[in-house]
Amino acid sequence: MGQRVIPAADRGEDPRVAGLSAAVARLRAELDAYPAQLHDRHAAEDELTALDGQVASGAPTAEELRHSLLLTVAAVGSVSALADALSGLRNAIELFGEPSGFRRVN
């Protein structure tokens, strides 16, 4: 018989963490599949590993996540083939809110 999948929220897990984990996995898979040489590939891979670590520790802080996103965008942001996965990562990070003391201007 088939196994029943229990949603993360029903297991007491933060669904934002599950979404972030999925976004990190997607970007990592697309980066791994990207055939061209990227000068900053290792920096992006290192930052995705750091994001995995933050996810594994529970609900990471918005400030840590935004810092990781900035480094990841700097490493692969100009690669249009990775734009959708990178956007998914950004969207998943935005669900964690703004860090304290952060104020958007325009």
Backbone bond lengths (Angstrom), bond angles and torsions (degrees), N, CA, C in turn:
res aa  C-N    CA-C-N  psi(-1)  N-CA   C-N-CA  omega(-1)  CA-C   N-CA-C  phi
1 M - - - 1.434 - - 1.524 109.81 -
2 G 1.323 117.15 152.29 1.457 122.26 -177.78 1.509 112.42 -74.39
3 Q 1.305 115.19 154.13 1.452 120.48 177.35 1.511 109.83 -86.74
4 R 1.304 115.59 143.45 1.456 121.02 177.27 1.525 108.65 -88.55
5 V 1.307 116.40 129.24 1.466 121.31 178.12 1.524 107.88 -86.52
6 I 1.317 115.89 124.82 1.458 121.36 179.61 1.527 107.92 -98.98
7 P 1.345 117.01 121.58 1.465 119.53 179.63 1.523 111.88 -56.24
8 A 1.321 115.84 149.90 1.466 121.78 -178.22 1.525 111.69 -56.07
9 A 1.335 117.29 -39.59 1.466 120.41 -178.66 1.522 111.11 -63.90
10 D 1.335 117.16 -34.77 1.460 121.11 178.93 1.522 112.15 -72.93
11 R 1.312 118.04 -19.76 1.464 122.03 177.56 1.519 111.33 -91.61
12 G 1.325 116.98 3.30 1.458 121.08 -179.67 1.514 113.43 83.53
13 E 1.318 118.00 10.07 1.457 122.24 179.23 1.524 109.72 -91.26
14 D 1.299 115.61 152.24 1.458 121.61 177.11 1.525 108.19 -74.94
15 P 1.335 118.46 118.40 1.471 119.91 -179.31 1.526 113.24 -62.76
16 R 1.341 117.22 -23.54 1.467 119.64 176.65 1.521 110.25 -65.69
17 V 1.330 116.36 -37.17 1.460 120.92 179.52 1.519 109.75 -66.13
18 A 1.338 116.63 -42.94 1.470 120.38 178.05 1.525 110.72 -62.73
19 G 1.327 117.14 -41.30 1.459 121.07 178.59 1.518 112.08 -65.73
20 L 1.319 116.13 -39.85 1.463 120.46 178.00 1.520 110.42 -65.72
21 S 1.306 116.53 -41.91 1.465 120.52 178.20 1.523 110.94 -60.41
22 A 1.331 116.12 -42.49 1.467 120.41 178.51 1.522 110.98 -65.27
23 A 1.330 117.60 -39.81 1.468 121.30 179.69 1.523 111.12 -66.27
24 V 1.322 116.80 -39.83 1.469 120.91 177.35 1.525 109.54 -64.12
25 A 1.322 116.81 -44.38 1.471 120.91 -179.75 1.527 110.94 -62.92
26 R 1.324 116.95 -40.41 1.471 120.18 179.76 1.525 110.86 -64.37
27 L 1.336 116.92 -47.54 1.459 119.36 -179.36 1.522 110.75 -64.20
28 R 1.330 116.96 -39.62 1.466 120.21 178.29 1.533 110.27 -61.80
29 A 1.328 117.20 -44.07 1.465 120.95 -179.85 1.528 111.06 -63.88
30 E 1.323 117.03 -42.63 1.459 119.86 -179.92 1.528 111.57 -69.94
31 L 1.310 116.67 -35.56 1.461 120.21 176.02 1.529 110.30 -66.30
32 D 1.321 116.92 -41.77 1.467 121.01 177.71 1.526 111.55 -62.60
33 A 1.323 116.65 -34.81 1.465 121.17 -177.93 1.528 112.98 -83.55
34 Y 1.324 117.39 -13.42 1.461 120.93 -178.27 1.529 108.66 -71.19
35 P 1.337 116.97 118.43 1.465 120.16 -170.50 1.536 116.15 -78.44
36 A 1.300 117.22 -24.17 1.469 119.40 -174.71 1.522 111.50 -75.60
37 Q 1.320 114.53 154.62 1.459 120.60 175.12 1.526 108.83 -69.85
38 L 1.293 116.58 132.47 1.461 121.67 174.68 1.523 108.00 -120.28
39 H 1.301 115.58 126.72 1.458 120.48 -178.15 1.531 110.93 -59.45
40 D 1.316 117.53 -39.05 1.464 122.15 -176.04 1.530 113.70 -103.72
41 R 1.321 117.63 22.08 1.471 121.13 -178.97 1.535 110.84 -56.18
42 H 1.319 116.80 -44.34 1.469 119.64 -178.00 1.531 111.11 -64.57
43 A 1.313 117.69 -36.76 1.464 120.61 177.57 1.529 110.37 -63.57
44 A 1.328 116.42 -42.51 1.461 120.38 178.14 1.524 110.65 -64.78
45 E 1.328 116.77 -44.14 1.461 120.22 179.06 1.527 111.04 -62.81
46 D 1.316 117.22 -41.08 1.465 121.11 177.96 1.526 110.93 -62.04
47 E 1.318 116.10 -41.39 1.464 119.22 -178.51 1.524 111.14 -71.00
48 L 1.333 117.93 -35.29 1.466 120.17 175.58 1.527 110.41 -65.58
49 T 1.321 116.91 -35.48 1.465 120.68 174.99 1.528 110.08 -65.00
50 A 1.322 116.91 -40.84 1.466 120.78 177.29 1.529 110.75 -63.38
51 L 1.330 116.55 -40.80 1.467 120.06 177.19 1.525 110.94 -63.07
52 D 1.332 116.71 -40.79 1.467 120.19 175.81 1.523 110.47 -57.83
53 G 1.316 116.86 -41.67 1.459 121.45 178.80 1.522 112.11 -64.37
54 Q 1.322 116.08 -40.23 1.463 120.17 177.96 1.520 110.92 -65.25
55 V 1.331 116.40 -39.65 1.463 121.35 178.83 1.526 110.15 -65.87
56 A 1.318 116.58 -41.27 1.463 120.84 -178.39 1.525 111.89 -64.70
57 S 1.328 117.26 -26.58 1.458 120.51 -178.37 1.523 112.56 -81.25
58 G 1.322 118.06 -2.66 1.464 121.12 -179.24 1.504 110.46 117.34
59 A 1.317 116.03 -135.93 1.463 120.76 179.92 1.524 109.06 -90.35
60 P 1.315 117.58 104.30 1.469 120.90 -179.76 1.522 111.10 -69.93
61 T 1.311 115.63 162.48 1.461 119.48 179.45 1.527 110.22 -80.49
62 A 1.304 115.19 151.58 1.458 120.48 179.58 1.519 111.11 -61.42
63 E 1.313 117.04 -37.06 1.467 120.49 -178.81 1.533 110.91 -63.43
64 E 1.330 117.28 -45.51 1.471 120.89 178.10 1.527 111.04 -61.81
65 L 1.325 115.27 -42.60 1.459 119.77 -178.40 1.520 111.68 -65.32
66 R 1.302 116.58 -43.15 1.469 119.89 -179.72 1.532 111.22 -65.48
67 H 1.309 116.60 -35.65 1.463 120.14 176.46 1.533 109.72 -63.97
68 S 1.318 116.94 -45.11 1.465 120.93 178.36 1.526 111.05 -63.45
69 L 1.323 116.22 -39.89 1.465 119.85 178.36 1.523 110.36 -63.10
70 L 1.317 117.23 -43.02 1.470 121.05 179.57 1.526 110.77 -59.27
71 L 1.320 116.86 -44.90 1.462 120.33 179.70 1.527 111.54 -66.73
72 T 1.321 116.83 -37.89 1.466 120.62 179.12 1.525 110.64 -67.38
73 V 1.316 116.70 -44.47 1.471 120.60 178.15 1.523 110.20 -62.01
74 A 1.311 117.19 -40.53 1.465 120.31 178.68 1.522 110.92 -62.17
75 A 1.329 116.63 -33.11 1.458 120.45 -176.94 1.529 112.89 -80.47
76 V 1.330 118.39 -38.29 1.477 119.65 -173.70 1.522 113.85 -131.66
77 G 1.315 117.68 7.68 1.455 120.85 -174.40 1.511 115.96 -61.43
78 S 1.318 118.18 -22.18 1.465 120.09 -178.51 1.527 112.72 -89.73
79 V 1.318 117.82 -0.27 1.466 121.46 -178.72 1.524 108.42 -91.42
80 S 1.323 116.45 104.72 1.466 120.13 -175.06 1.530 112.60 -63.20
81 A 1.317 118.21 -28.18 1.461 121.02 179.38 1.533 111.83 -66.15
82 L 1.313 117.20 -20.03 1.463 121.27 -179.52 1.530 112.14 -103.29
83 A 1.327 117.20 3.33 1.463 121.72 -173.51 1.522 113.02 -60.52
84 D 1.327 118.87 -43.40 1.462 120.17 -178.33 1.528 111.58 -65.76
85 A 1.320 116.94 -43.34 1.459 120.26 179.46 1.529 110.48 -66.81
86 L 1.327 117.03 -38.58 1.458 121.23 178.42 1.530 110.35 -66.76
87 S 1.310 116.72 -38.42 1.464 121.21 176.43 1.531 110.49 -64.65
88 G 1.321 116.85 -39.49 1.462 120.74 176.60 1.515 111.84 -61.85
89 L 1.321 116.24 -38.74 1.457 120.78 176.91 1.527 110.25 -65.25
90 R 1.304 116.10 -45.33 1.477 120.28 178.60 1.527 110.74 -59.44
91 N 1.325 116.77 -44.98 1.462 120.89 179.62 1.521 111.57 -62.56
92 A 1.325 117.21 -40.20 1.466 120.87 179.13 1.531 110.61 -65.80
93 I 1.316 116.74 -37.57 1.470 120.58 179.54 1.524 110.75 -70.58
94 E 1.317 117.28 -36.63 1.462 120.20 -179.65 1.525 112.40 -62.68
95 L 1.319 118.22 -23.25 1.461 121.20 178.73 1.532 112.25 -66.81
96 F 1.315 116.65 -16.30 1.462 120.48 179.94 1.521 112.48 -85.43
97 G 1.329 117.64 -2.74 1.454 121.20 175.34 1.505 113.22 83.56
98 E 1.301 113.47 -177.50 1.459 120.92 -178.02 1.516 109.82 -92.58
99 P 1.321 117.19 143.82 1.455 119.16 176.77 1.530 110.97 -66.21
100 S 1.312 116.53 154.80 1.461 119.95 179.88 1.529 109.84 -60.10
101 G 1.306 115.15 140.44 1.456 120.16 179.87 1.515 113.81 82.03
102 F 1.333 117.34 -1.42 1.450 121.41 -179.40 1.520 108.75 -89.50
103 R 1.303 116.76 132.10 1.446 120.58 178.74 1.505 108.57 -135.12
104 R 1.324 115.80 123.53 1.456 120.26 178.41 1.521 110.22 -72.04
105 V 1.297 114.09 142.05 1.458 120.07 174.09 1.508 106.33 -114.60
106 N 1.332 114.73 115.02 1.460 122.93 -178.18 1.457 110.04 56.60
